[in-house]
């Protein structure tokens, strides 16, 4: 099985390499795949080598707050 690296909520900062999959809510480039990052992603945990995210978790604060109610 080919191992992959995920770049979550990459925006305009993405990696162009065959082992990386760049994900964001809206695709800004052909190297970025559109995905609803609030839903489960369809990857086997044995398939994913690295999950990278920069400046994404703080964006979830308000969303997570409303989930509590």
LUMKOLSE-294521 format. One record per residue: residue number from 0; residue in one letter; x negated, z negated, y of N, C-alpha, C, O in turn. Coordinates in steps of 0.1 Angstrom, whole numbers, plus 5000, padded with zeros to 4 digits. Layout:
BEGIN
<site><n>NUM</n><res>A</res><n_px>X</n_px><n_pz>Z</n_pz><n_py>Y</n_py><ca_px>X</ca_px><ca_pz>Z</ca_pz><ca_py>Y</ca_py><c_px>X</c_px><c_pz>Z</c_pz><c_py>Y</c_py><o_px>X</o_px><o_pz>Z</o_pz><o_py>Y</o_py></site>
...
***
This chain:
BEGIN
<site><n>0</n><res>X</res><n_px>4992</n_px><n_pz>5000</n_pz><n_py>4988</n_py><ca_px>5000</ca_px><ca_pz>5000</ca_pz><ca_py>5000</ca_py><c_px>4991</c_px><c_pz>5000</c_pz><c_py>5012</c_py><o_px>4982</o_px><o_pz>4992</o_pz><o_py>5013</o_py></site>
<site><n>1</n><res>X</res><n_px>4995</n_px><n_pz>5009</n_pz><n_py>5022</n_py><ca_px>4987</ca_px><ca_pz>5010</ca_pz><ca_py>5034</ca_py><c_px>4990</c_px><c_pz>4998</c_pz><c_py>5043</c_py><o_px>5002</o_px><o_pz>4995</o_pz><o_py>5046</o_py></site>
<site><n>2</n><res>X</res><n_px>4980</n_px><n_pz>4991</n_pz><n_py>5048</n_py><ca_px>4982</ca_px><ca_pz>4979</ca_pz><ca_py>5057</ca_py><c_px>4983</c_px><c_pz>4985</c_pz><c_py>5071</c_py><o_px>4976</o_px><o_pz>4994</o_pz><o_py>5075</o_py></site>
<site><n>3</n><res>X</res><n_px>4992</n_px><n_pz>4978</n_pz><n_py>5079</n_py><ca_px>4994</ca_px><ca_pz>4982</ca_pz><ca_py>5093</ca_py><c_px>4993</c_px><c_pz>4970</c_pz><c_py>5102</c_py><o_px>4993</o_px><o_pz>4959</o_pz><o_py>5098</o_py></site>
<site><n>4</n><res>X</res><n_px>4991</n_px><n_pz>4974</n_pz><n_py>5115</n_py><ca_px>4990</ca_px><ca_pz>4964</ca_pz><ca_py>5126</ca_py><c_px>5002</c_px><c_pz>4967</c_pz><c_py>5135</c_py><o_px>5005</o_px><o_pz>4979</o_pz><o_py>5138</o_py></site>
<site><n>5</n><res>X</res><n_px>5009</n_px><n_pz>4957</n_pz><n_py>5140</n_py><ca_px>5020</ca_px><ca_pz>4958</ca_pz><ca_py>5149</ca_py><c_px>5017</c_px><c_pz>4953</c_pz><c_py>5163</c_py><o_px>5011</o_px><o_pz>4942</o_pz><o_py>5164</o_py></site>
<site><n>6</n><res>X</res><n_px>5020</n_px><n_pz>4961</n_pz><n_py>5172</n_py><ca_px>5019</ca_px><ca_pz>4958</ca_pz><ca_py>5187</ca_py><c_px>5033</c_px><c_pz>4956</c_pz><c_py>5192</c_py><o_px>5040</o_px><o_pz>4966</o_pz><o_py>5195</o_py></site>
<site><n>7</n><res>X</res><n_px>5038</n_px><n_pz>4944</n_pz><n_py>5193</n_py><ca_px>5051</ca_px><ca_pz>4941</ca_pz><ca_py>5197</ca_py><c_px>5053</c_px><c_pz>4940</c_pz><c_py>5212</c_py><o_px>5045</o_px><o_pz>4934</o_pz><o_py>5219</o_py></site>
<site><n>8</n><res>X</res><n_px>5063</n_px><n_pz>4947</n_pz><n_py>5217</n_py><ca_px>5067</ca_px><ca_pz>4947</ca_pz><ca_py>5232</ca_py><c_px>5054</c_px><c_pz>4952</c_pz><c_py>5240</c_py><o_px>5050</o_px><o_pz>4945</o_pz><o_py>5249</o_py></site>
<site><n>9</n><res>X</res><n_px>5049</n_px><n_pz>4963</n_pz><n_py>5236</n_py><ca_px>5036</ca_px><ca_pz>4968</ca_pz><ca_py>5241</ca_py><c_px>5037</c_px><c_pz>4973</c_pz><c_py>5255</c_py><o_px>5027</o_px><o_pz>4973</o_pz><o_py>5263</o_py></site>
<site><n>10</n><res>X</res><n_px>5049</n_px><n_pz>4978</n_pz><n_py>5260</n_py><ca_px>5050</ca_px><ca_pz>4984</ca_pz><ca_py>5273</ca_py><c_px>5041</c_px><c_pz>4996</c_pz><c_py>5274</c_py><o_px>5041</o_px><o_pz>5005</o_pz><o_py>5266</o_py></site>
<site><n>11</n><res>X</res><n_px>5033</n_px><n_pz>4996</n_pz><n_py>5285</n_py><ca_px>5023</ca_px><ca_pz>5007</ca_pz><ca_py>5287</ca_py><c_px>5010</c_px><c_pz>5004</c_pz><c_py>5282</c_py><o_px>5000</o_px><o_pz>5012</o_pz><o_py>5284</o_py></site>
<site><n>12</n><res>X</res><n_px>5008</n_px><n_pz>4992</n_pz><n_py>5274</n_py><ca_px>4995</ca_px><ca_pz>4989</ca_pz><ca_py>5268</ca_py><c_px>4997</c_px><c_pz>4990</c_pz><c_py>5253</c_py><o_px>5001</o_px><o_pz>4981</o_pz><o_py>5247</o_py></site>
<site><n>13</n><res>X</res><n_px>4992</n_px><n_pz>5001</n_pz><n_py>5248</n_py><ca_px>4994</ca_px><ca_pz>5004</ca_pz><ca_py>5234</ca_py><c_px>4981</c_px><c_pz>5009</c_pz><c_py>5228</c_py><o_px>4972</o_px><o_pz>5014</o_pz><o_py>5235</o_py></site>
<site><n>14</n><res>X</res><n_px>4980</n_px><n_pz>5009</n_pz><n_py>5214</n_py><ca_px>4968</ca_px><ca_pz>5013</ca_pz><ca_py>5207</ca_py><c_px>4971</c_px><c_pz>5026</c_pz><c_py>5200</c_py><o_px>4981</o_px><o_pz>5028</o_pz><o_py>5193</o_py></site>
<site><n>15</n><res>X</res><n_px>4963</n_px><n_pz>5036</n_pz><n_py>5203</n_py><ca_px>4964</ca_px><ca_pz>5049</ca_pz><ca_py>5196</ca_py><c_px>4954</c_px><c_pz>5049</c_pz><c_py>5184</c_py><o_px>4943</o_px><o_pz>5053</o_pz><o_py>5186</o_py></site>
<site><n>16</n><res>X</res><n_px>4959</n_px><n_pz>5046</n_pz><n_py>5173</n_py><ca_px>4951</ca_px><ca_pz>5046</ca_pz><ca_py>5160</ca_py><c_px>4961</c_px><c_pz>5046</c_pz><c_py>5149</c_py><o_px>4972</o_px><o_pz>5040</o_pz><o_py>5149</o_py></site>
<site><n>17</n><res>X</res><n_px>4957</n_px><n_pz>5052</n_pz><n_py>5138</n_py><ca_px>4966</ca_px><ca_pz>5054</ca_pz><ca_py>5126</ca_py><c_px>4971</c_px><c_pz>5041</c_pz><c_py>5120</c_py><o_px>4981</o_px><o_pz>5041</o_pz><o_py>5113</o_py></site>
<site><n>18</n><res>X</res><n_px>4963</n_px><n_pz>5030</n_pz><n_py>5122</n_py><ca_px>4967</ca_px><ca_pz>5018</ca_pz><ca_py>5115</ca_py><c_px>4976</c_px><c_pz>5009</c_pz><c_py>5124</c_py><o_px>4981</o_px><o_pz>4999</o_pz><o_py>5120</o_py></site>
<site><n>19</n><res>X</res><n_px>4979</n_px><n_pz>5014</n_pz><n_py>5137</n_py><ca_px>4987</ca_px><ca_pz>5006</ca_pz><ca_py>5146</ca_py><c_px>5001</c_px><c_pz>5012</c_pz><c_py>5148</c_py><o_px>5002</o_px><o_pz>5024</o_pz><o_py>5149</o_py></site>
<site><n>20</n><res>X</res><n_px>5011</n_px><n_pz>5004</n_pz><n_py>5148</n_py><ca_px>5024</ca_px><ca_pz>5008</ca_pz><ca_py>5152</ca_py><c_px>5028</c_px><c_pz>5000</c_pz><c_py>5165</c_py><o_px>5028</o_px><o_pz>4988</o_pz><o_py>5165</o_py></site>
<site><n>21</n><res>X</res><n_px>5031</n_px><n_pz>5007</n_pz><n_py>5175</n_py><ca_px>5034</ca_px><ca_pz>5002</ca_pz><ca_py>5188</ca_py><c_px>5049</c_px><c_pz>5002</c_pz><c_py>5190</c_py><o_px>5056</o_px><o_pz>5012</o_pz><o_py>5188</o_py></site>
<site><n>22</n><res>X</res><n_px>5055</n_px><n_pz>4990</n_pz><n_py>5193</n_py><ca_px>5070</ca_px><ca_pz>4989</ca_pz><ca_py>5194</ca_py><c_px>5073</c_px><c_pz>4983</c_pz><c_py>5207</c_py><o_px>5067</o_px><o_pz>4974</o_pz><o_py>5213</o_py></site>
<site><n>23</n><res>X</res><n_px>5084</n_px><n_pz>4989</n_pz><n_py>5213</n_py><ca_px>5090</ca_px><ca_pz>4983</ca_pz><ca_py>5225</ca_py><c_px>5105</c_px><c_pz>4987</c_pz><c_py>5226</c_py><o_px>5109</o_px><o_pz>4996</o_pz><o_py>5219</o_py></site>
<site><n>24</n><res>X</res><n_px>5112</n_px><n_pz>4980</n_pz><n_py>5234</n_py><ca_px>5127</ca_px><ca_pz>4983</ca_pz><ca_py>5235</ca_py><c_px>5129</c_px><c_pz>4997</c_pz><c_py>5240</c_py><o_px>5138</o_px><o_pz>5004</o_pz><o_py>5235</o_py></site>
<site><n>25</n><res>X</res><n_px>5121</n_px><n_pz>5001</n_pz><n_py>5250</n_py><ca_px>5122</ca_px><ca_pz>5015</ca_pz><ca_py>5255</ca_py><c_px>5108</c_px><c_pz>5021</c_pz><c_py>5253</c_py><o_px>5098</o_px><o_pz>5016</o_pz><o_py>5256</o_py></site>
<site><n>26</n><res>X</res><n_px>5108</n_px><n_pz>5033</n_pz><n_py>5247</n_py><ca_px>5096</ca_px><ca_pz>5040</ca_pz><ca_py>5245</ca_py><c_px>5091</c_px><c_pz>5047</c_pz><c_py>5258</c_py><o_px>5098</o_px><o_pz>5054</o_pz><o_py>5264</o_py></site>
<site><n>27</n><res>X</res><n_px>5079</n_px><n_pz>5044</n_pz><n_py>5262</n_py><ca_px>5073</ca_px><ca_pz>5050</ca_pz><ca_py>5274</ca_py><c_px>5063</c_px><c_pz>5061</c_pz><c_py>5270</c_py><o_px>5057</o_px><o_pz>5067</o_pz><o_py>5279</o_py></site>
<site><n>28</n><res>X</res><n_px>5061</n_px><n_pz>5063</n_pz><n_py>5257</n_py><ca_px>5050</ca_px><ca_pz>5073</ca_pz><ca_py>5253</ca_py><c_px>5053</c_px><c_pz>5077</c_pz><c_py>5239</c_py><o_px>5060</o_px><o_pz>5069</o_pz><o_py>5231</o_py></site>
<site><n>29</n><res>X</res><n_px>5049</n_px><n_pz>5088</n_pz><n_py>5234</n_py><ca_px>5051</ca_px><ca_pz>5092</ca_pz><ca_py>5220</ca_py><c_px>5044</c_px><c_pz>5083</c_pz><c_py>5210</c_py><o_px>5047</o_px><o_pz>5084</o_pz><o_py>5198</o_py></site>
<site><n>30</n><res>X</res><n_px>5035</n_px><n_pz>5075</n_pz><n_py>5215</n_py><ca_px>5028</ca_px><ca_pz>5066</ca_pz><ca_py>5206</ca_py><c_px>5035</c_px><c_pz>5053</c_pz><c_py>5205</c_py><o_px>5031</o_px><o_pz>5044</o_pz><o_py>5198</o_py></site>
<site><n>31</n><res>X</res><n_px>5046</n_px><n_pz>5051</n_pz><n_py>5212</n_py><ca_px>5054</ca_px><ca_pz>5039</ca_pz><ca_py>5212</ca_py><c_px>5068</c_px><c_pz>5042</c_pz><c_py>5205</c_py><o_px>5075</o_px><o_pz>5051</o_pz><o_py>5209</o_py></site>
<site><n>32</n><res>X</res><n_px>5072</n_px><n_pz>5034</n_pz><n_py>5195</n_py><ca_px>5084</ca_px><ca_pz>5035</ca_pz><ca_py>5188</ca_py><c_px>5095</c_px><c_pz>5026</c_pz><c_py>5195</c_py><o_px>5092</o_px><o_pz>5014</o_pz><o_py>5197</o_py></site>
<site><n>33</n><res>X</res><n_px>5106</n_px><n_pz>5031</n_pz><n_py>5198</n_py><ca_px>5117</ca_px><ca_pz>5022</ca_pz><ca_py>5203</ca_py><c_px>5122</c_px><c_pz>5013</c_pz><c_py>5192</c_py><o_px>5125</o_px><o_pz>5018</o_pz><o_py>5181</o_py></site>
<site><n>34</n><res>X</res><n_px>5124</n_px><n_pz>5000</n_pz><n_py>5195</n_py><ca_px>5130</ca_px><ca_pz>4991</ca_pz><ca_py>5185</ca_py><c_px>5136</c_px><c_pz>4979</c_pz><c_py>5192</c_py><o_px>5132</o_px><o_pz>4975</o_pz><o_py>5203</o_py></site>
<site><n>35</n><res>X</res><n_px>5147</n_px><n_pz>4975</n_pz><n_py>5187</n_py><ca_px>5154</ca_px><ca_pz>4962</ca_pz><ca_py>5192</ca_py><c_px>5146</c_px><c_pz>4951</c_pz><c_py>5186</c_py><o_px>5147</o_px><o_pz>4947</o_pz><o_py>5175</o_py></site>
<site><n>36</n><res>X</res><n_px>5137</n_px><n_pz>4945</n_pz><n_py>5195</n_py><ca_px>5128</ca_px><ca_pz>4934</ca_pz><ca_py>5191</ca_py><c_px>5135</c_px><c_pz>4921</c_pz><c_py>5189</c_py><o_px>5129</o_px><o_pz>4911</o_pz><o_py>5185</o_py></site>
<site><n>37</n><res>X</res><n_px>5148</n_px><n_pz>4920</n_pz><n_py>5191</n_py><ca_px>5156</ca_px><ca_pz>4908</ca_pz><ca_py>5189</ca_py><c_px>5162</c_px><c_pz>4908</c_pz><c_py>5175</c_py><o_px>5168</o_px><o_pz>4899</o_pz><o_py>5171</o_py></site>
<site><n>38</n><res>X</res><n_px>5161</n_px><n_pz>4919</n_pz><n_py>5168</n_py><ca_px>5166</ca_px><ca_pz>4921</ca_pz><ca_py>5154</ca_py><c_px>5154</c_px><c_pz>4921</c_pz><c_py>5145</c_py><o_px>5142</o_px><o_pz>4924</o_pz><o_py>5149</o_py></site>
<site><n>39</n><res>X</res><n_px>5156</n_px><n_pz>4918</n_pz><n_py>5132</n_py><ca_px>5145</ca_px><ca_pz>4918</ca_pz><ca_py>5122</ca_py><c_px>5139</c_px><c_pz>4932</c_pz><c_py>5121</c_py><o_px>5146</o_px><o_pz>4942</o_pz><o_py>5122</o_py></site>
<site><n>40</n><res>X</res><n_px>5126</n_px><n_pz>4933</n_pz><n_py>5120</n_py><ca_px>5119</ca_px><ca_pz>4946</ca_pz><ca_py>5118</ca_py><c_px>5118</c_px><c_pz>4949</c_pz><c_py>5103</c_py><o_px>5117</o_px><o_pz>4940</o_pz><o_py>5095</o_py></site>
<site><n>41</n><res>X</res><n_px>5118</n_px><n_pz>4962</n_pz><n_py>5100</n_py><ca_px>5119</ca_px><ca_pz>4966</ca_pz><ca_py>5087</ca_py><c_px>5105</c_px><c_pz>4969</c_pz><c_py>5081</c_py><o_px>5101</o_px><o_pz>4980</o_pz><o_py>5078</o_py></site>
<site><n>42</n><res>X</res><n_px>5097</n_px><n_pz>4958</n_pz><n_py>5080</n_py><ca_px>5083</ca_px><ca_pz>4959</ca_pz><ca_py>5074</ca_py><c_px>5082</c_px><c_pz>4948</c_pz><c_py>5063</c_py><o_px>5087</o_px><o_pz>4937</o_pz><o_py>5065</o_py></site>
<site><n>43</n><res>X</res><n_px>5075</n_px><n_pz>4952</n_pz><n_py>5052</n_py><ca_px>5072</ca_px><ca_pz>4942</ca_pz><ca_py>5042</ca_py><c_px>5061</c_px><c_pz>4933</c_pz><c_py>5047</c_py><o_px>5052</o_px><o_pz>4938</o_pz><o_py>5053</o_py></site>
<site><n>44</n><res>X</res><n_px>5062</n_px><n_pz>4920</n_pz><n_py>5045</n_py><ca_px>5052</ca_px><ca_pz>4911</ca_pz><ca_py>5050</ca_py><c_px>5038</c_px><c_pz>4913</c_pz><c_py>5044</c_py><o_px>5028</o_px><o_pz>4911</o_pz><o_py>5050</o_py></site>
<site><n>45</n><res>X</res><n_px>5038</n_px><n_pz>4919</n_pz><n_py>5032</n_py><ca_px>5025</ca_px><ca_pz>4923</ca_pz><ca_py>5025</ca_py><c_px>5019</c_px><c_pz>4935</c_pz><c_py>5032</c_py><o_px>5007</o_px><o_pz>4937</o_pz><o_py>5030</o_py></site>
<site><n>46</n><res>X</res><n_px>5027</n_px><n_pz>4943</n_pz><n_py>5039</n_py><ca_px>5023</ca_px><ca_pz>4955</ca_pz><ca_py>5045</ca_py><c_px>5016</c_px><c_pz>4952</c_pz><c_py>5059</c_py><o_px>5007</o_px><o_pz>4960</o_pz><o_py>5063</o_py></site>
<site><n>47</n><res>X</res><n_px>5020</n_px><n_pz>4942</n_pz><n_py>5065</n_py><ca_px>5016</ca_px><ca_pz>4939</ca_pz><ca_py>5079</ca_py><c_px>5003</c_px><c_pz>4931</c_pz><c_py>5079</c_py><o_px>5003</o_px><o_pz>4920</o_pz><o_py>5073</o_py></site>
<site><n>48</n><res>X</res><n_px>4992</n_px><n_pz>4936</n_pz><n_py>5085</n_py><ca_px>4980</ca_px><ca_pz>4929</ca_pz><ca_py>5086</ca_py><c_px>4979</c_px><c_pz>4920</c_pz><c_py>5098</c_py><o_px>4974</o_px><o_pz>4909</o_pz><o_py>5097</o_py></site>
<site><n>49</n><res>X</res><n_px>4983</n_px><n_pz>4926</n_pz><n_py>5110</n_py><ca_px>4982</ca_px><ca_pz>4919</ca_pz><ca_py>5123</ca_py><c_px>4995</c_px><c_pz>4921</c_pz><c_py>5130</c_py><o_px>5000</o_px><o_pz>4932</o_pz><o_py>5130</o_py></site>
<site><n>50</n><res>X</res><n_px>4999</n_px><n_pz>4911</n_pz><n_py>5137</n_py><ca_px>5010</ca_px><ca_pz>4912</ca_pz><ca_py>5147</ca_py><c_px>5004</c_px><c_pz>4908</c_pz><c_py>5160</c_py><o_px>5000</o_px><o_pz>4896</o_pz><o_py>5162</o_py></site>
<site><n>51</n><res>X</res><n_px>5004</n_px><n_pz>4917</n_pz><n_py>5170</n_py><ca_px>4999</ca_px><ca_pz>4914</ca_pz><ca_py>5183</ca_py><c_px>5010</c_px><c_pz>4915</c_pz><c_py>5193</c_py><o_px>5018</o_px><o_pz>4924</o_pz><o_py>5193</o_py></site>
<site><n>52</n><res>X</res><n_px>5010</n_px><n_pz>4905</n_pz><n_py>5203</n_py><ca_px>5020</ca_px><ca_pz>4906</ca_pz><ca_py>5213</ca_py><c_px>5014</c_px><c_pz>4899</c_pz><c_py>5226</c_py><o_px>5008</o_px><o_pz>4888</o_pz><o_py>5225</o_py></site>
<site><n>53</n><res>X</res><n_px>5016</n_px><n_pz>4905</n_pz><n_py>5237</n_py><ca_px>5011</ca_px><ca_pz>4899</ca_pz><ca_py>5250</ca_py><c_px>5023</c_px><c_pz>4899</c_pz><c_py>5260</c_py><o_px>5028</o_px><o_pz>4910</o_pz><o_py>5262</o_py></site>
<site><n>54</n><res>X</res><n_px>5026</n_px><n_pz>4888</n_pz><n_py>5265</n_py><ca_px>5036</ca_px><ca_pz>4886</ca_pz><ca_py>5275</ca_py><c_px>5050</c_px><c_pz>4890</c_pz><c_py>5270</c_py><o_px>5058</o_px><o_pz>4895</o_pz><o_py>5277</o_py></site>
<site><n>55</n><res>X</res><n_px>5053</n_px><n_pz>4886</n_pz><n_py>5258</n_py><ca_px>5066</ca_px><ca_pz>4889</ca_pz><ca_py>5252</ca_py><c_px>5074</c_px><c_pz>4876</c_pz><c_py>5250</c_py><o_px>5086</o_px><o_pz>4875</o_pz><o_py>5254</o_py></site>
<site><n>56</n><res>X</res><n_px>5068</n_px><n_pz>4866</n_pz><n_py>5245</n_py><ca_px>5075</ca_px><ca_pz>4853</ca_pz><ca_py>5242</ca_py><c_px>5081</c_px><c_pz>4847</c_pz><c_py>5254</c_py><o_px>5092</o_px><o_pz>4842</o_pz><o_py>5253</o_py></site>
<site><n>57</n><res>X</res><n_px>5074</n_px><n_pz>4848</n_pz><n_py>5265</n_py><ca_px>5080</ca_px><ca_pz>4841</ca_pz><ca_py>5277</ca_py><c_px>5093</c_px><c_pz>4849</c_pz><c_py>5282</c_py><o_px>5101</o_px><o_pz>4843</o_pz><o_py>5289</o_py></site>
<site><n>58</n><res>X</res><n_px>5094</n_px><n_pz>4861</n_pz><n_py>5278</n_py><ca_px>5106</ca_px><ca_pz>4869</ca_pz><ca_py>5281</ca_py><c_px>5118</c_px><c_pz>4864</c_pz><c_py>5273</c_py><o_px>5130</o_px><o_pz>4867</o_pz><o_py>5277</o_py></site>
<site><n>59</n><res>X</res><n_px>5116</n_px><n_pz>4858</n_pz><n_py>5262</n_py><ca_px>5126</ca_px><ca_pz>4853</ca_pz><ca_py>5253</ca_py><c_px>5133</c_px><c_pz>4840</c_pz><c_py>5258</c_py><o_px>5143</o_px><o_pz>4836</o_pz><o_py>5252</o_py></site>
<site><n>60</n><res>X</res><n_px>5127</n_px><n_pz>4833</n_pz><n_py>5267</n_py><ca_px>5131</ca_px><ca_pz>4820</ca_pz><ca_py>5271</ca_py><c_px>5146</c_px><c_pz>4819</c_pz><c_py>5274</c_py><o_px>5153</o_px><o_pz>4811</o_pz><o_py>5268</o_py></site>
<site><n>61</n><res>X</res><n_px>5151</n_px><n_pz>4828</n_pz><n_py>5283</n_py><ca_px>5165</ca_px><ca_pz>4827</ca_pz><ca_py>5286</ca_py><c_px>5174</c_px><c_pz>4831</c_pz><c_py>5274</c_py><o_px>5185</o_px><o_pz>4825</o_pz><o_py>5272</o_py></site>
<site><n>62</n><res>X</res><n_px>5170</n_px><n_pz>4841</n_pz><n_py>5267</n_py><ca_px>5177</ca_px><ca_pz>4845</ca_pz><ca_py>5255</ca_py><c_px>5178</c_px><c_pz>4833</c_pz><c_py>5245</c_py><o_px>5189</o_px><o_pz>4831</o_pz><o_py>5240</o_py></site>
<site><n>63</n><res>X</res><n_px>5167</n_px><n_pz>4827</n_pz><n_py>5242</n_py><ca_px>5167</ca_px><ca_pz>4816</ca_pz><ca_py>5233</ca_py><c_px>5175</c_px><c_pz>4804</c_pz><c_py>5238</c_py><o_px>5182</o_px><o_pz>4797</o_pz><o_py>5230</o_py></site>
<site><n>64</n><res>X</res><n_px>5175</n_px><n_pz>4802</n_pz><n_py>5251</n_py><ca_px>5183</ca_px><ca_pz>4791</ca_pz><ca_py>5257</ca_py><c_px>5198</c_px><c_pz>4793</c_pz><c_py>5254</c_py><o_px>5205</o_px><o_pz>4784</o_pz><o_py>5250</o_py></site>
<site><n>65</n><res>X</res><n_px>5203</n_px><n_pz>4805</n_pz><n_py>5255</n_py><ca_px>5217</ca_px><ca_pz>4808</ca_pz><ca_py>5253</ca_py><c_px>5221</c_px><c_pz>4808</c_pz><c_py>5238</c_py><o_px>5232</o_px><o_pz>4805</o_pz><o_py>5235</o_py></site>
<site><n>66</n><res>X</res><n_px>5211</n_px><n_pz>4810</n_pz><n_py>5230</n_py><ca_px>5214</ca_px><ca_pz>4809</ca_pz><ca_py>5215</ca_py><c_px>5217</c_px><c_pz>4795</c_pz><c_py>5211</c_py><o_px>5224</o_px><o_pz>4793</o_pz><o_py>5201</o_py></site>
<site><n>67</n><res>X</res><n_px>5213</n_px><n_pz>4785</n_pz><n_py>5218</n_py><ca_px>5215</ca_px><ca_pz>4771</ca_pz><ca_py>5215</ca_py><c_px>5230</c_px><c_pz>4767</c_pz><c_py>5216</c_py><o_px>5234</o_px><o_pz>4757</o_pz><o_py>5210</o_py></site>
<site><n>68</n><res>X</res><n_px>5237</n_px><n_pz>4774</n_pz><n_py>5224</n_py><ca_px>5251</ca_px><ca_pz>4771</ca_pz><ca_py>5227</ca_py><c_px>5261</c_px><c_pz>4779</c_pz><c_py>5219</c_py><o_px>5273</o_px><o_pz>4777</o_pz><o_py>5221</o_py></site>
***
